[in-house]
């Protein structure tokens, strides 16, 4: 039976499982801490205040807890209104509840519509899998529809291939390493893959998705026989709560991964550490081997567990929960529907990269510093009786 997130954890609204946007899902329940009010001592500047708070984390924690306890408390304004006005306010709340019911119905109908069209997508996914694994060949019409615009480059590449290479290529079955390549091109997933993982992921033949009878979905990874584990499929299921959240959205609850049956000594999620120990009496040494967790793509199938209120590392686990949920959504909403675009890299053109946007702009401070340095060098040249460097550069360009 699926485990539930402890009741102590606040219920946070996640996007619906059928139309989650590409942006990060709001899993984390930690709101931004309230800012601290003005300090009464007028002669205490901000730097001094920051220093005091930095040296007294307990004081900061106490103030945040105090301010946090005030959030959500009534201001007294509604209570001060005349009775007939308060009656109208209650009436509006009743109307809002009717609106919430319609929102829930809307989200449920959207989910059913998504399932309807997912049933239409499924034959296309099955045809894709058959082509990737060499079971069938695409039709001439499918090939013609998928040809790239620039055929000259393909012709030139074909001319460079000798007859022996052509014969070897004809023996290739399907599209080798299709899913491994697609995953490595998907930025959020590529960060999880280690060099050791790649050999195991070469046996990945398909990634599928299916809806649950209750709100939620399951990701299914299919593998051929390999040297690492005996599983033919490894699945991971994302569950939503039965009750709807604010606005009718489904509320994400938790994820469960399937156990991987690792072959002896082939577990990619752990590594062996060796440590020497010396006996104090006999002075003899021995080697102690210890198994410790390590980074691996296959940790994806061991999702983090939601923290309790008493957990000191709740913030870190909340971030891991949010990342884990977003990875599942990326596979469901991006990778599976457009796997060929991730394989070729075409999908990267539609991704948003913050670093790329920032690269278009230079820091004004750096430009100002360069201008100041150039101005100072011009002044030094003028004092020595020469021409400013900027003028010298201009004259050189004109010559």
C-alpha positions as CSV (number, residue, x, y, z in Angstrom):
1,X,0.0,0.0,0.0
2,X,1.3,3.4,-0.9
3,X,2.8,5.4,2.0
4,X,1.5,8.8,2.7
5,X,3.4,12.0,3.5
6,X,3.1,12.7,7.2
7,X,0.2,15.0,8.2
8,X,2.6,17.5,9.7
9,X,3.8,18.4,6.3
10,X,1.9,21.3,4.7
11,X,-0.2,20.4,1.7
12,X,1.2,22.1,-1.4
13,X,-0.5,22.4,-4.7
14,X,1.3,20.9,-7.7
15,X,0.3,21.3,-11.3
16,X,-2.2,18.7,-12.6
17,X,-0.5,15.4,-13.7
18,X,-1.8,15.9,-17.3
19,X,-0.8,19.4,-18.1
20,X,2.1,20.4,-15.9
21,X,4.0,23.5,-17.3
22,X,7.7,23.3,-18.0
23,X,8.6,25.5,-15.1
24,X,9.5,24.1,-11.7
25,X,6.6,22.6,-9.8
26,X,5.8,24.3,-6.5
27,X,6.6,21.3,-4.3
28,X,8.4,23.1,-1.6
29,X,6.2,24.4,1.2
30,X,8.9,26.7,2.6
31,X,7.8,30.3,1.9
32,X,10.3,33.1,1.8
33,X,11.2,34.2,5.3
34,X,9.6,37.6,6.3
35,X,11.9,40.5,6.4
36,X,12.9,41.9,9.8
37,X,11.5,45.3,10.7
38,X,13.4,48.5,11.3
39,X,15.7,48.5,14.3
40,X,14.7,51.1,16.8
41,X,18.2,52.4,17.5
42,X,18.6,55.1,14.9
43,X,22.4,55.1,15.0
44,X,22.7,51.4,14.2
45,X,23.3,51.0,10.5
46,X,22.5,48.0,8.3
47,X,26.0,46.6,8.3
48,X,26.1,46.6,12.1
49,X,22.6,45.0,12.2
50,X,23.7,42.3,9.7
51,X,26.8,41.6,11.8
52,X,24.6,41.2,15.0
53,X,22.2,38.8,13.2
54,X,25.1,36.8,11.7
55,X,26.6,36.3,15.1
56,X,23.3,35.4,16.7
57,X,21.5,32.8,14.5
58,X,19.3,31.8,17.5
59,X,18.0,35.4,17.6
60,X,17.2,35.3,13.9
61,X,15.4,32.0,14.3
62,X,13.4,33.3,17.2
63,X,12.3,36.4,15.3
64,X,11.3,34.4,12.3
65,X,9.2,32.0,14.4
66,X,7.5,35.0,16.0
67,X,6.8,36.7,12.7
68,X,5.7,33.3,11.2
69,X,3.1,32.9,14.0
70,X,1.5,36.2,13.0
71,X,0.9,35.1,9.4
72,X,-2.7,34.3,8.7
73,X,-4.1,35.9,11.8
74,X,-7.1,38.1,11.2
75,X,-6.5,41.9,11.3
76,X,-9.8,42.6,12.9
77,X,-11.1,44.5,9.9
78,X,-13.7,41.9,8.8
79,X,-14.9,41.6,12.4
80,X,-15.4,45.3,12.6
81,X,-17.7,45.5,9.7
82,X,-21.5,45.9,10.2
83,X,-23.4,42.7,10.5
84,X,-25.2,43.2,7.1
85,X,-21.8,43.7,5.4
86,X,-20.4,40.6,7.0
87,X,-23.4,38.7,5.8
88,X,-22.6,39.7,2.2
89,X,-18.9,38.7,2.7
90,X,-20.1,35.2,3.8
91,X,-22.3,35.1,0.8
92,X,-19.3,35.8,-1.5
93,X,-17.5,33.0,0.2
94,X,-20.4,30.6,-0.5
95,X,-20.2,31.7,-4.2
96,X,-16.5,31.1,-4.2
97,X,-17.0,27.5,-3.0
98,X,-19.3,26.9,-5.9
99,X,-16.6,28.3,-8.2
100,X,-14.1,25.8,-6.6
101,X,-16.4,22.9,-7.3
102,X,-16.5,23.9,-11.0
103,X,-12.7,24.2,-11.0
104,X,-12.4,20.7,-9.7
105,X,-14.8,19.4,-12.4
106,X,-12.8,21.3,-15.0
107,X,-9.5,19.7,-13.9
108,X,-11.1,16.3,-13.9
109,X,-12.5,16.8,-17.5
110,X,-9.1,18.0,-18.6
111,X,-7.5,14.8,-17.2
112,X,-10.0,12.6,-19.0
113,X,-9.3,14.5,-22.2
114,X,-5.6,14.0,-21.7
115,X,-6.2,10.3,-21.3
116,X,-8.3,10.2,-24.4
117,X,-5.6,11.7,-26.6
118,X,-2.9,9.7,-24.8
119,X,-4.7,6.6,-26.1
120,X,-4.3,8.0,-29.6
121,X,-0.6,8.8,-29.0
122,X,0.2,5.3,-27.8
123,X,0.2,3.6,-31.3
124,X,2.7,6.2,-32.4
125,X,5.0,5.5,-29.4
126,X,4.7,1.7,-30.2
127,X,5.7,2.3,-33.8
128,X,8.6,4.4,-32.7
129,X,9.8,1.7,-30.3
130,X,9.6,-0.9,-33.1
131,X,11.7,1.2,-35.4
132,X,14.3,2.1,-32.7
133,X,14.7,-1.6,-31.8
134,X,14.9,-2.8,-35.4
135,X,11.7,-4.7,-35.5
136,X,10.2,-2.8,-38.5
137,X,11.3,-0.1,-40.9
138,X,9.6,3.2,-41.4
139,X,7.4,3.6,-44.5
140,X,8.5,5.7,-47.5
141,X,5.9,8.2,-46.6
142,X,7.2,8.5,-43.1
143,X,10.7,9.0,-44.3
144,X,9.7,11.6,-46.8
145,X,7.8,13.5,-44.2
146,X,10.8,13.5,-41.8
147,X,13.5,14.5,-44.2
148,X,15.6,17.5,-43.3
149,X,15.5,20.6,-45.5
150,X,19.2,20.7,-46.3
151,X,19.8,17.4,-48.2
152,X,23.1,18.6,-49.7
153,X,24.9,18.0,-46.4
154,X,23.5,14.4,-46.3
155,X,24.7,13.8,-49.9
156,X,28.2,15.0,-49.1
157,X,28.4,12.9,-46.0
158,X,27.2,9.9,-48.0
159,X,30.0,10.5,-50.6
160,X,32.7,10.2,-47.8
161,X,31.5,6.7,-46.8
162,X,33.3,4.0,-48.6
163,X,31.7,0.7,-49.7
164,X,33.0,-1.3,-46.7
165,X,31.5,1.2,-44.3
166,X,28.2,1.1,-46.2
167,X,28.1,-2.7,-45.9
168,X,28.8,-2.4,-42.2
169,X,26.1,0.2,-41.7
170,X,23.6,-2.0,-43.4
171,X,24.1,-4.6,-40.7
172,X,23.2,-2.1,-37.9
173,X,19.8,-3.0,-36.3
174,X,17.4,-0.2,-35.4
175,X,18.9,3.0,-33.9
176,X,21.7,2.1,-31.4
177,X,21.8,4.0,-28.1
178,X,18.7,5.9,-29.1
179,X,17.4,6.5,-25.5
180,X,20.9,7.0,-24.0
181,X,21.6,9.8,-26.5
182,X,18.1,11.3,-26.0
183,X,18.6,11.4,-22.2
184,X,22.1,12.8,-22.5
185,X,20.7,15.7,-24.5
186,X,18.0,16.5,-21.9
187,X,20.0,18.7,-19.6
188,X,18.2,17.9,-16.3
189,X,18.6,14.2,-16.9
190,X,22.1,14.3,-18.3
191,X,23.4,15.7,-15.0
192,X,22.4,12.4,-13.3
193,X,24.4,10.1,-15.7
194,X,27.9,9.0,-14.7
195,X,30.4,7.2,-16.8
196,X,29.6,3.9,-15.1
197,X,25.9,4.4,-15.9
198,X,26.3,4.7,-19.6
199,X,27.2,1.1,-20.2
200,X,24.0,0.0,-18.4
201,X,21.8,2.6,-20.2
202,X,23.0,1.3,-23.6
203,X,20.6,-1.6,-22.9
204,X,17.6,0.8,-22.5
205,X,15.2,0.0,-25.3
206,X,12.1,2.2,-24.4
207,X,10.6,4.6,-22.0
208,X,6.9,4.5,-21.6
209,X,4.3,6.3,-19.5
210,X,0.9,5.2,-18.3
211,X,-1.9,7.0,-16.2
212,X,-3.1,5.5,-13.0
213,X,-6.7,4.8,-12.1
214,X,-6.3,7.5,-9.4
215,X,-4.6,10.8,-10.2
216,X,-1.0,10.1,-11.0
217,X,1.3,8.4,-13.6
218,X,3.9,5.7,-13.9
219,X,7.2,5.8,-15.9
220,X,8.4,2.5,-17.3
221,X,12.0,1.9,-18.4
222,X,12.5,-1.2,-20.6
223,X,15.9,-2.9,-20.9
224,X,17.4,-5.8,-22.8
225,X,19.6,-8.4,-21.0
226,X,22.7,-6.7,-19.5
227,X,25.6,-7.3,-17.1
228,X,24.2,-5.1,-14.3
229,X,20.6,-6.2,-13.3
230,X,18.0,-8.8,-14.1
231,X,15.0,-6.5,-14.4
232,X,13.4,-6.3,-17.8
233,X,11.6,-3.2,-16.7
234,X,12.1,-0.7,-13.9
235,X,9.2,1.7,-13.1
236,X,8.6,4.7,-11.0
237,X,5.2,5.9,-9.9
238,X,4.1,9.5,-9.0
239,X,1.0,9.7,-6.8
240,X,-1.3,12.6,-6.3
241,X,-3.8,13.0,-3.4
242,X,-7.5,12.2,-3.9
243,X,-8.6,15.7,-2.7
244,X,-8.1,18.7,-5.0
245,X,-6.1,21.7,-4.0
246,X,-6.9,25.4,-4.3
247,X,-8.1,26.2,-7.8
248,X,-9.0,22.5,-8.4
249,X,-5.4,21.4,-9.1
250,X,-4.3,18.0,-8.0
251,X,-1.9,17.8,-5.1
252,X,1.3,15.9,-5.5
253,X,1.8,13.4,-2.7
254,X,4.8,11.2,-3.2
255,X,6.7,8.9,-5.6
256,X,7.7,5.2,-5.3
257,X,10.4,3.4,-7.3
258,X,10.7,-0.2,-8.1
259,X,13.6,-2.2,-6.6
260,X,16.5,-3.0,-8.9
261,X,17.8,-6.6,-8.8
262,X,21.5,-5.9,-9.1
263,X,23.8,-8.7,-10.1
264,X,26.7,-9.5,-7.7
265,X,29.1,-6.6,-7.5
266,X,27.3,-4.6,-10.2
267,X,25.3,-2.1,-8.1
268,X,25.9,1.3,-9.7
269,X,24.4,3.2,-6.8
270,X,27.2,2.3,-4.4
271,X,31.0,2.1,-4.3
272,X,33.5,0.2,-2.2
273,X,35.8,2.2,0.1
274,X,38.9,0.5,1.5
275,X,40.5,1.6,4.8
276,X,43.5,0.2,6.6
277,X,43.4,-0.4,10.3
278,X,46.3,-1.2,12.6
279,X,46.0,-3.4,15.7
280,X,47.4,-1.4,18.7
281,X,48.7,-4.6,20.4
282,X,50.0,-6.8,17.5
283,X,50.7,-3.9,15.1
284,X,49.2,-6.0,12.4
285,X,47.2,-4.2,9.7
286,X,44.0,-5.2,8.0
287,X,41.9,-3.7,5.2
288,X,38.3,-2.9,5.9
289,X,35.9,-2.5,2.9
290,X,32.8,-0.4,3.3
291,X,29.9,0.0,0.9
292,X,28.8,3.7,0.6
293,X,26.2,5.4,-1.6
294,X,27.4,7.1,-4.7
295,X,26.0,9.3,-7.5
296,X,24.1,7.4,-10.2
297,X,21.3,7.8,-12.7
298,X,19.6,4.8,-11.1
299,X,19.2,6.7,-7.8
300,X,16.2,8.1,-9.7
301,X,14.3,4.9,-8.8
302,X,14.9,5.5,-5.0
303,X,13.0,8.8,-4.5
304,X,13.6,10.8,-1.3
305,X,11.1,10.5,1.5
306,X,9.1,13.5,2.7
307,X,10.5,15.0,6.0
308,X,8.7,15.3,9.3
309,X,8.4,18.5,11.2
310,X,11.1,17.5,13.6
311,X,13.6,16.7,10.8
312,X,16.6,19.0,11.0
313,X,17.4,18.5,7.3
314,X,13.8,19.2,6.1
315,X,14.8,22.0,3.8
316,X,17.3,19.9,1.9
317,X,14.9,17.0,1.5
318,X,12.2,19.4,0.3
319,X,14.5,20.6,-2.4
320,X,15.3,17.0,-3.4
321,X,11.6,16.2,-3.5
322,X,11.0,19.1,-5.8
323,X,13.8,18.1,-8.1
324,X,12.7,14.5,-8.1
325,X,9.1,15.6,-9.1
326,X,10.4,17.9,-11.8
327,X,12.6,15.1,-13.3
328,X,9.5,12.9,-13.6
329,X,7.6,15.7,-15.3
330,X,10.5,16.3,-17.7
331,X,10.4,12.7,-18.7
332,X,6.6,12.6,-19.0
333,X,6.1,16.0,-20.7
334,X,9.3,16.5,-22.7
335,X,11.3,13.3,-23.3
336,X,8.7,10.7,-24.1
337,X,6.5,12.8,-26.5
338,X,9.5,14.2,-28.4
339,X,12.2,11.6,-28.0
340,X,13.4,11.9,-31.6
341,X,14.0,15.7,-31.2
342,X,16.0,15.0,-28.0
343,X,18.0,12.3,-29.9
344,X,18.9,14.7,-32.7
345,X,19.3,17.7,-30.4
346,X,16.6,19.7,-32.1
347,X,14.7,20.0,-28.9
348,X,17.5,22.1,-27.4
349,X,16.5,25.0,-29.6
350,X,13.2,25.3,-27.6
351,X,14.8,25.1,-24.2
352,X,15.4,28.2,-22.1
353,X,18.9,28.7,-20.8
354,X,19.5,31.5,-18.3
355,X,23.3,31.5,-19.0
356,X,22.7,32.1,-22.6
357,X,20.5,35.1,-21.9
358,X,23.0,36.5,-19.5
359,X,25.8,36.2,-22.0
360,X,24.2,38.8,-24.2
361,X,24.8,41.4,-21.6
362,X,28.0,42.8,-20.1
363,X,28.3,44.1,-16.6
364,X,28.2,47.9,-16.6
365,X,30.7,48.0,-13.7
366,X,33.3,46.2,-15.8
367,X,32.7,48.6,-18.7
368,X,33.0,51.6,-16.4
369,X,36.3,50.2,-15.0
370,X,37.7,49.8,-18.5
371,X,36.7,53.4,-19.3
372,X,38.3,54.7,-16.2
373,X,41.5,52.8,-16.9
374,X,41.6,54.2,-20.4
375,X,41.0,57.7,-19.2
376,X,43.8,57.4,-16.7
377,X,46.2,56.1,-19.3
378,X,45.3,59.0,-21.6
379,X,46.1,61.5,-18.8
380,X,49.4,59.8,-18.2
381,X,50.3,60.0,-21.9
382,X,49.3,63.7,-22.0
383,X,51.5,64.5,-19.0
384,X,54.5,62.9,-20.7
385,X,53.9,65.1,-23.8
386,X,52.5,62.4,-26.0
387,X,49.1,61.9,-27.5
388,X,46.4,60.0,-25.6
389,X,46.3,56.2,-26.4
390,X,42.7,56.4,-27.6
391,X,43.7,59.1,-30.1
392,X,46.7,57.1,-31.2
393,X,44.5,54.0,-31.8
394,X,42.1,56.2,-33.9
395,X,45.0,57.5,-36.0
396,X,46.3,54.0,-36.6
397,X,42.9,52.9,-37.8
398,X,42.7,55.9,-40.2
399,X,46.1,55.1,-41.8
